[in-house]
């Protein structure tokens, strides 16, 4: 018999069981949902990154920034594509954006939400720019461009024949990437993957989510083609 204003033992056990199930689901699904949310934010940021690149090109003879920009700050520190694009957004001098502390202390579309804060430096922010574009453009002209030279080569947007299929930025553990078969099985993708896939931003501004293997199977590392 139920006591007045009380619960039976069976009812209490049912409530406890439900709470335990919900806690178990939260423990399993919570981290996945958090990572999914961070990837969703990353996709939004990557769209803005490509828009910023287009703005940079319009001010620089229709040329995209090279992954490794030759400009150095007043202390002789090298700069990278995202340092110069951040300067375009928030102003100031290059010296500000070649300091690790700025990137650790400030929010930025160039700071990948899935990249551990402990690993953030002014050169490594969790996104890489496609350094194969310059090599592929040179190949389309019948020329050869070495990997190191390609990293510091600014590409004219007019030479990218298929912006819809030419990737330009993706999550990465360095400031530039190749995205070819030699990288497709790297364990380092795991820090950026959600359900085995990562977002890829294309020159035209759209973003697709795919596995590193799909990136290679679609031959995106060879784009643009003639």
VENGI-V121673 format. One line per field, one symbol per residue. phi: phi as a letter, one per 20 degrees, with the letter a starting at -180 (. if undefined). burial: I if it has 9 or more other C-alpha atoms within 8 Angstrom, else O. Layout:
phi = ???
burial = ???
This chain:
phi = .fffmccffffffffffffffffffffeegffffffffffffffffffffffffffffecmmdfffgdfffcefenffccgffffffffdmndfgfeddgffffdcfbfedffeeggfdfcfedcnccefeegfffffffemddcfgffffddedfgfeefcffddfcbbgaecebbdmeffdfdffffgfdfclmccfcedgfoeccdbegffgffelffdeeeg
burial = OOOOOOOIOOOIOOOOOOOOOOOOIOOOOIOIOOIIOIIOIIIOIIIIIIIIIIOIIIOOOIIIIIIIIOOIIOOOOIIIIOIIIIIOOOOOOIIOIIIIOIIIOOOOIIIIIIIOOOOIIIIIIIIIIIIIIIIIIIIIOOOOIOIOOIIIIIIIIOOIOIIOIIIIIIIIIIIIIIIOOOIIIOOOIOOIIIOOIIIIIIIOIIIOOIIIIOIIOOOIIIIIIO
